[in-house]
Amino acid sequence: MGTNIELDSILGRISQLVHYHELNENELNVIKTFCDKMIAELGFIDRAEVFNFKDFKISRQEDVNADYTVRALKNKTCPDNSMSDSGEVDSGVILNWRDRYTELDGMQRKYLPSIEISKEVAQELFRDIATTKIKIYLGESKDNALGLEFLTMNENENTYHIISNTPRKKTLSKTEFEDYRTRYDQGLKSILDRYIVHETQDPNSKNTKRFILGRRMYENFIRVCGGTANSVIAFYPVIYLNNDYLQYPDDDDICIKVKHMHRLTFLMTSEHHTEEGRTPFEKESVYDRNGLCPPPDGSNC
């Protein structure tokens, strides 16, 4: 076929299975019927996504600590309460988080769908056993019809990648990486910034530029998906609405309370693609709070 590696692989696999007599005419007709169904649905691919977390157990990532440039643990003067509870949230409350996001003034349809990291990409991200977390930067595609993209960077190795909605990491130049982030700043983030300034009445408030995927979420994903093909971590964008806080000492050792209320975060769920669409392995989901950046400063975002 030429350039579409995934299509070449699928067609080659079908040819191989026919050659091995593993697929008969009836089974090939099933494939044909499915392809016809997908062609018919192409015009509806951007239809509203069902957001149903009823009966889900939803909690905060337990292994992600706050990560700020100026932060230094001083247990006596400024106890670290970032993990003082599980952050469990009722599924009805989560619907409010989602509604707050979808109803933002200026919200566009392209920002509403969930985003995926494929099993293959996730395994590559956590290939090194010493990797405890992945910092995910938010960007936007130059294709105006597409919405958010997840990005990673390794400044020491001067490597930059797109990691979302792709079967393998896509390499970017540093300039391309920065262009993706600039488009986010000018696109969805400008909507989020106006919202948080209005809600906090703080003209200096800025919304999320980066969040964290922790190893515990990754390992649970690998555990539940096992050998299931087409497995993904699905990320549903929501607005964090809990009026809680964590603490850190500033440069003068004064204990500062940091709130994450009104910031963009994501519900992360282990799912897999089937003929009928995407479905979760289990009714559990986690969200990031401590890894949201900013606050309190943007120097490491």
N, C-alpha and C positions, 0 to 999 in steps of 0.2 A: 504493500500500500504506500510505502514511502516514508511519511513523516509522523504519522500517528502510531506511536509505539504500542499503546494500549490496544488499539484496534488490531494491529498486526498480531499481537499476542493472543487476543480472543479468537480471531479467525484461524490462526495457526493451531490453537488448541482444539477447535472444532474439527478441523481437518485431521488432526492426529487421532482424535477419538473415533471418528468415522473409519479411519484406516485400521484401528484396532477393533472395530466392530463393537465399540462401547456405546455408540449412538446409532439408532435405527431410524427409519423414515418417520415413524410416529413422533419420536423424540425431536427430530429435526423440525417437524411441523410445530411442535411446542415452542421451539426457539423462534421460528418464523412468526407465530402468533404473538409472542411476547414482543418481538421487534416491531410488529405492526401497532401494538398497544403503545409502545414508547414513542413511536412516530406521531400517533394521534395525540399524545399528551404533551408533545413539545410546545404547543401553543399555550399550555396551561402551567408551564414549569415554574412561573413566577407567582402562582396563586398563593393566597395567604396560607401560612404554615400553621398547623394545629399546635397549640401550646397547651398541653394537658399534663400537669404534674400531680393530679389527684392521687392520693394515697402514697406519694413518694416520701421517702425520708430525705430531707434536705438539710445539709449542715455545711459548716465552713471547713476548708482544707485544714487539717490538723497539723500538718508538717511544714507549713509556710510561716516563717517569722517575718516581722516587719523588717524592711531592708532599706534604710535611709542613709544618706551620706554622712550626716552629722550624728547618727545614732551610735551610742556606746552604752552597753548595759551597766547600770549602777544599781544593783539590787536593793541597797539600803536607802538611797536617796530617791530613787525613781523606779519602783517595782515594775517589771514588765508584765502587764496584764493582757497581752495580746492573745493569749490562749486561756483566758480565765474560765471559759465555758466552751461548749461545742458549737455554739452559734446556730443551733437547730432552729429551723424556720418552718412554720406550718405551710402546707401547700396552698391554702387560701391566701395567706399573706404574700406568697411568691407571685400569685396572680396579680396582686397590686403592684409588685415590682415590675412585672412585665408590662402592665397597662401604663404605668408611669413612663416607661421607655417608648412604647409605641405611640403614645399620645403627646410626645414632646412637640412643641411648636416648631414647625419647619421640618418635621420628620419626613423622610422619603422612603418609599417602598423598598428600595434596594438595600436599605440598612436593616430590614426586619428579619430576613431568614437567619436560621442558625448557621454556624460555620463548623467545618469538620477538620480534624486532623486524622489522617488514615493510620491504621495500625503500623504499616511499613515505615511511615515518617516518624511516628512516636517511638518505635523501636530504635531508629537511628538517633533520635534526639537523646535517648537515655541509654545508649549503647555502653557508655563508660559508667561502670558501677559507682564511681565517685560522684556522678552528677546527681544532685539532690533536687534540683529545680531547673526549670527552663523559663527564662525571661522572654515573654512574648510581647513584641512591639506592634502597635496598631498602625495600619496603613490603608490606603485606598488605591484601587486599580485605576489605571489611566483610561480603561474602558468605562465610559460613563454609565453603562447599564449594570455594572457590577458594583458591589458594595465593599465591605470590609475585607481586608487581607491580614493574615497573621504573618509576622516577620520575625526572624532571629538574626543576631549578629555575633561574631566573635572578633573583637577588635584586635586581639593578639595575633590571630591568623589572617585578619583582613578578609573574612568571609561573611557573606550576607545571603539570606535565603528567604523565599516564600515557603511557608510550611502548611498552609491551609488549602482545603479543597483541591488536593493534588495527590496522586499516588506516589510521588517522590518529590523531594525537595527541589525547588527551582532556584538556581544560582542568580544572584543579582550583583551588579557592581555597587560600590559605595554610593555613587551618584544616583543610581536607580533606587537604592534603599532609601536614601534621603528624600527622593521625589515621592515615593509612596507615603512616607510620613508627612510630608508637606501637604499632600492632597488630603490626608486625614485631618490635619490641623485646619485646613480651609473648608473641609466638608463636614462630616459628622461631628467632629470635635467642636467646631464653632457653634453648632446647635447645643451640644452638651455644656459648653462653657457659658452660654447665655442663660441656660437653665440653672446651673449651679450658682451663678452670680445672683440671679433673681431670688433663689431659695435661701441663700445664706446671707444676702445683703452685704457680701464681701466682694468688692470689685477685683480683688486679686485672686479669687478662687479659680482654679483650673481643674478640668476634668481629666479622666484617665487617659494616659498615653501608653501605659504598659501594665501588664499583669503577669501573674506567675502560674505555671502549671507545675504542681509538686510531684515528686516521685511516688508518693503514696497513691495518688489518683491514678498515675500511670500503672503502677503494679496491680492495683485492683482491676483496672481495665484489662490487663493481660491475663489476669486470673479468670475473670468471668467470660472473656471471649474465647479463651482456649485456642483451638484450631479453626474457629469459625471464619470463613472467608468474608471479605468486604466489611470488616469491623472498623469502627471509627470512634473517636471521642467527639461528641457533639457539644457545641458551645452555643448556648442560648443567651443573647444579650438582654440584660435587665438593669434597672437602677436600684442600687443598694439603698434601702430606706430605714435600716435600723439606726436608732439614735444612740449608738454606743461609741466607745472610744478606746484607744490604746494610749500608752504613755511612753515618752522617751525624753532624755535629758538634752537640752540645747547646749550651745557652746559655753554658756555660763553655768552649766549644771543645774539649770532651773527646769523643773519637771513640766513638760508640755503635754497637754491632752490633744490627741489627734483624732478627728472624726472623719469617717469615710462616707457619711450620709450624702445622698444625691450624686454618688459617683457611679459611672458605668462599671459593671462587673459581668461575669458570665456564669451561668449554670452549666456544669460539666457532667455529661452523662455518657455511660458506655453503651453503644448501640451497634447495630449492624444492618446492612442493606439486604432486603429480601425482594422477591418479586412484587410484593404489595407495598413496598416502600421501606422506610427506616423504622426500626423498632428497638426499644431498650432491652438489654439483657436482664436487668433487674430494676426495681423501682427505688433507685438511690441516685442522688445527685449531690455534688458539692459546688461551692462557689468560692471565689477568691475575695478576701478582704484585705489581709495584711500585705499582700503583694501589689496592691493597687498603687500606682505611682503617677503623679503626686497624690497625697501630701507626704511630708510637709514642704518639700522643695523639689524642683525639677532638675537638679544638678545631675542626678543619676538616672534620668528617664530617657 
